[in-house]
């Protein structure tokens, strides 16, 4: 017998096994495949950008395809290690201190975007210095492709039935198996659309129509600002992590908002800095 929540939920939750397939005792999860898809598509797009010398200052690409091939390993390590450590420190530190083995239980909470961003930034700085690559141009090329990973990651969150939204009666509400018998916002799909599709298109417009890669750091600023604004907006529809809850009142201010707000100022600074540097070189 369907519940009232089921009747409200026009968009049914897809009954997809979080395990995509198994090879003997090895289980391959959709979440892991999402990371692989995001990294590979981002790498392919980055190689395309690097090969188009007309997009770059002086019509000379700052990075070769071979260097990008090498960097993909650095980026993957930065995303995974930074993402997991970020989740532990920002969202789950008390539980990990009580039981350190929980740090290895990636299914308990998963990854943090802000931690992954920090880890990848460190990897970019080290790789750029080691290979004499202009750091802001490397930031730009990575920023332009990150939405691929964000899109697939949020789709995987939806398939896993995790990080769901707040209670709602909108026609597209979903009853998640782990969210109780309540209709909720499919906030993972909101994030996939904004942080993935919309942000990718906005960045591509700046790259190809406005030739923004010729001002090193500008695309980075657009990405940082765009992600922060998208994340803060979706946080109004997303249920906060149970162990943290709302940081102010009963329905206001989440950790995602706190971590994203400074990014707006950082992104604006990066864009202004890029424009000033470009003006000085005229």
C-alpha positions as CSV (number, residue, x, y, z in Angstrom):
1,X,0.0,0.0,0.0
2,X,1.7,3.3,-1.0
3,X,2.2,5.9,1.6
4,X,1.2,9.6,1.3
5,X,4.9,10.4,0.7
6,X,5.0,7.9,-2.2
7,X,2.0,9.5,-3.7
8,X,3.6,12.9,-3.5
9,X,6.8,11.7,-5.1
10,X,6.2,11.8,-8.9
11,X,9.8,11.0,-9.6
12,X,10.4,7.5,-8.2
13,X,13.8,6.6,-6.7
14,X,15.6,4.4,-9.2
15,X,16.3,0.9,-7.8
16,X,19.9,0.8,-8.9
17,X,22.4,-1.4,-7.0
18,X,25.3,0.9,-5.7
19,X,27.6,-1.9,-7.0
20,X,27.9,-1.6,-10.8
21,X,29.4,-5.1,-11.2
22,X,31.7,-7.5,-9.4
23,X,34.9,-9.3,-10.5
24,X,35.2,-12.2,-8.1
25,X,35.5,-10.8,-4.6
26,X,36.1,-7.3,-6.0
27,X,33.0,-5.1,-6.1
28,X,33.0,-2.1,-8.4
29,X,30.8,0.7,-7.1
30,X,29.1,3.4,-9.2
31,X,30.7,6.0,-6.9
32,X,34.2,4.8,-8.0
33,X,33.2,4.7,-11.6
34,X,31.9,8.3,-11.3
35,X,35.4,9.4,-10.2
36,X,37.0,7.5,-13.1
37,X,34.5,9.0,-15.6
38,X,35.0,12.5,-14.3
39,X,38.8,12.3,-14.3
40,X,39.0,10.7,-17.8
41,X,36.5,13.1,-19.4
42,X,38.2,16.1,-17.7
43,X,41.6,14.8,-18.9
44,X,40.3,14.5,-22.5
45,X,38.8,18.0,-22.5
46,X,42.0,19.4,-20.9
47,X,44.1,17.9,-23.7
48,X,41.8,19.5,-26.2
49,X,42.2,22.9,-24.5
50,X,46.0,22.5,-24.3
51,X,46.3,21.7,-28.0
52,X,44.4,24.8,-29.0
53,X,47.2,27.3,-28.8
54,X,45.0,30.2,-30.0
55,X,43.3,30.2,-26.6
56,X,46.4,31.0,-24.6
57,X,48.6,34.1,-24.0
58,X,50.9,34.7,-26.9
59,X,49.1,31.8,-28.8
60,X,51.4,29.4,-27.0
61,X,50.1,26.6,-24.9
62,X,51.6,26.6,-21.4
63,X,51.4,22.8,-21.0
64,X,52.0,19.9,-23.3
65,X,49.7,16.8,-23.7
66,X,52.5,14.7,-22.2
67,X,52.6,16.8,-19.1
68,X,48.8,16.6,-18.8
69,X,49.1,12.8,-19.0
70,X,51.6,12.9,-16.1
71,X,49.5,15.3,-14.1
72,X,46.4,13.1,-14.1
73,X,48.0,10.8,-11.5
74,X,48.8,13.8,-9.3
75,X,45.2,15.1,-9.7
76,X,43.7,11.8,-8.8
77,X,45.8,11.6,-5.7
78,X,44.9,15.1,-4.7
79,X,41.2,14.6,-5.2
80,X,41.0,11.3,-3.3
81,X,43.3,12.0,-0.4
82,X,42.2,15.6,0.0
83,X,38.5,14.7,-0.4
84,X,38.6,12.0,2.2
85,X,40.8,14.0,4.7
86,X,38.6,17.1,4.1
87,X,35.4,15.1,5.0
88,X,37.1,13.8,8.2
89,X,38.3,17.2,9.4
90,X,35.2,19.2,8.3
91,X,32.4,16.8,9.0
92,X,33.4,13.7,11.0
93,X,36.4,14.4,13.2
94,X,34.9,13.4,16.6
95,X,33.8,10.0,15.3
96,X,37.2,9.4,13.7
97,X,39.0,10.3,16.9
98,X,36.8,7.8,18.8
99,X,37.5,5.1,16.2
100,X,40.5,5.9,13.9
101,X,39.7,2.9,11.6
102,X,36.6,4.9,10.5
103,X,39.0,7.1,8.5
104,X,39.4,4.2,6.1
105,X,35.6,3.6,5.9
106,X,35.0,5.7,2.8
107,X,31.3,4.5,2.8
108,X,30.8,6.4,6.0
109,X,30.4,10.0,4.7
110,X,32.5,9.7,1.6
111,X,34.4,12.7,0.3
112,X,34.4,16.5,0.7
113,X,34.6,18.8,-2.3
114,X,36.4,21.5,-0.4
115,X,38.9,18.9,0.8
116,X,39.4,17.6,-2.7
117,X,39.8,21.1,-4.0
118,X,42.5,21.8,-1.4
119,X,44.3,18.5,-2.2
120,X,44.2,19.2,-5.9
121,X,45.5,22.7,-5.4
122,X,48.5,21.4,-3.5
123,X,49.1,18.8,-6.3
124,X,48.9,21.6,-8.9
125,X,51.3,23.8,-7.1
126,X,53.9,21.0,-6.7
127,X,53.5,19.8,-10.3
128,X,53.7,23.3,-11.8
129,X,56.9,24.1,-9.9
130,X,58.4,20.7,-10.8
131,X,57.7,21.1,-14.5
132,X,58.1,24.9,-14.9
133,X,54.4,25.4,-15.9
134,X,52.8,28.8,-15.2
135,X,50.7,28.1,-12.1
136,X,47.7,30.2,-12.9
137,X,47.4,28.6,-16.4
138,X,47.4,25.2,-14.8
139,X,44.8,26.3,-12.3
140,X,42.7,27.5,-15.3
141,X,42.9,24.4,-17.3
142,X,41.9,22.3,-14.3
143,X,39.1,24.6,-13.3
144,X,37.6,24.4,-16.8
145,X,37.3,20.6,-16.5
146,X,36.3,20.1,-12.9
147,X,32.6,20.3,-13.6
148,X,32.8,16.8,-15.3
149,X,33.8,15.3,-12.0
150,X,31.2,17.3,-10.1
151,X,28.4,16.1,-12.4
152,X,29.2,12.4,-12.2
153,X,29.9,12.6,-8.5
154,X,26.5,14.0,-7.7
155,X,24.8,11.5,-10.0
156,X,26.6,8.8,-8.0
157,X,25.3,10.4,-4.8
158,X,21.8,10.1,-6.1
159,X,22.2,6.5,-7.2
160,X,23.6,5.7,-3.7
161,X,20.6,7.5,-2.1
162,X,22.9,9.7,0.0
163,X,23.2,13.4,0.6
164,X,19.5,13.9,-0.1
165,X,17.5,17.1,0.4
166,X,15.1,18.5,2.9
167,X,11.4,17.5,3.2
168,X,9.2,19.0,0.4
169,X,6.0,18.5,-1.4
170,X,7.2,19.6,-4.9
171,X,6.0,17.4,-7.7
172,X,9.5,16.1,-8.4
173,X,10.2,15.0,-4.8
174,X,11.8,11.6,-4.1
175,X,11.4,9.1,-1.3
176,X,14.9,7.9,-0.7
177,X,15.4,4.5,0.9
178,X,17.7,5.9,3.6
179,X,15.7,9.1,4.1
180,X,12.7,7.7,5.9
181,X,9.2,7.6,4.5
182,X,9.3,11.3,3.5
183,X,9.3,13.0,0.1
184,X,12.6,15.0,-0.3
185,X,14.3,17.4,-2.7
186,X,16.6,15.4,-5.0
187,X,19.3,17.9,-4.1
188,X,22.0,15.8,-5.7
189,X,20.4,16.4,-9.1
190,X,20.2,20.1,-8.4
191,X,24.0,20.1,-7.7
192,X,24.7,17.9,-10.8
193,X,22.8,20.4,-12.9
194,X,24.3,23.6,-11.4
195,X,27.8,22.6,-10.5
196,X,28.2,20.2,-13.4
197,X,26.2,21.2,-16.6
198,X,25.6,24.9,-16.0
199,X,29.1,25.7,-14.7
200,X,30.7,23.7,-17.5
201,X,28.8,25.7,-20.1
202,X,29.6,29.0,-18.4
203,X,33.3,28.2,-18.2
204,X,33.3,27.0,-21.9
205,X,31.6,30.3,-22.9
206,X,34.4,32.3,-21.2
207,X,37.1,30.1,-22.7
208,X,35.9,30.0,-26.3
209,X,33.9,33.2,-26.7
210,X,35.7,35.6,-24.4
211,X,39.2,34.0,-24.7
212,X,39.5,34.2,-20.9
213,X,42.5,31.8,-20.8
214,X,44.6,34.7,-22.2
215,X,44.1,36.3,-18.7
216,X,45.7,33.6,-16.5
217,X,43.6,33.1,-13.3
218,X,40.3,34.5,-14.7
219,X,38.8,31.1,-15.4
220,X,39.9,29.9,-12.0
221,X,38.1,32.8,-10.4
222,X,34.9,32.2,-12.4
223,X,34.9,28.5,-11.4
224,X,35.5,29.2,-7.7
225,X,32.8,31.9,-7.6
226,X,30.4,29.8,-9.7
227,X,30.8,26.7,-7.6
228,X,30.4,28.6,-4.3
229,X,27.2,30.3,-5.4
230,X,25.8,27.1,-6.7
231,X,26.6,25.2,-3.6
232,X,25.2,27.9,-1.2
233,X,22.0,28.0,-3.3
234,X,21.6,24.2,-3.1
235,X,22.3,24.1,0.6
236,X,18.9,25.7,1.1
237,X,17.4,22.5,-0.3
238,X,19.9,19.9,1.0
239,X,19.6,18.2,4.4
240,X,22.8,18.9,6.4
241,X,24.9,16.0,7.7
242,X,23.2,14.4,10.6
243,X,26.3,14.7,12.9
244,X,26.5,18.4,12.4
245,X,22.9,19.6,11.6
246,X,22.3,23.3,11.2
247,X,24.9,25.6,12.7
248,X,22.4,28.4,13.4
249,X,18.8,27.9,14.4
250,X,16.7,25.1,13.2
251,X,17.0,25.6,9.4
252,X,19.8,28.0,8.7
253,X,23.5,27.9,8.0
254,X,25.2,24.6,7.1
255,X,28.9,23.6,7.0
256,X,28.6,23.7,3.2
257,X,27.6,27.4,3.3
258,X,30.4,28.2,5.8
259,X,33.1,26.5,3.6
260,X,31.7,28.0,0.3
261,X,31.2,31.6,1.4
262,X,34.9,32.6,1.5
263,X,35.3,31.1,-2.0
264,X,33.2,33.9,-3.5
265,X,35.7,36.5,-2.3
266,X,38.6,34.4,-3.4
267,X,37.1,33.9,-6.8
268,X,36.4,37.7,-7.2
269,X,40.0,38.4,-6.2
270,X,41.3,35.9,-8.8
271,X,39.3,37.5,-11.6
272,X,40.3,41.1,-10.6
273,X,43.9,40.0,-10.3
274,X,43.8,38.3,-13.8
275,X,42.3,41.4,-15.4
276,X,44.9,43.8,-13.8
277,X,47.8,41.5,-14.9
278,X,46.4,41.4,-18.4
279,X,46.0,45.2,-18.5
280,X,49.7,45.7,-17.4
281,X,50.9,43.5,-20.3
282,X,49.1,45.6,-23.0
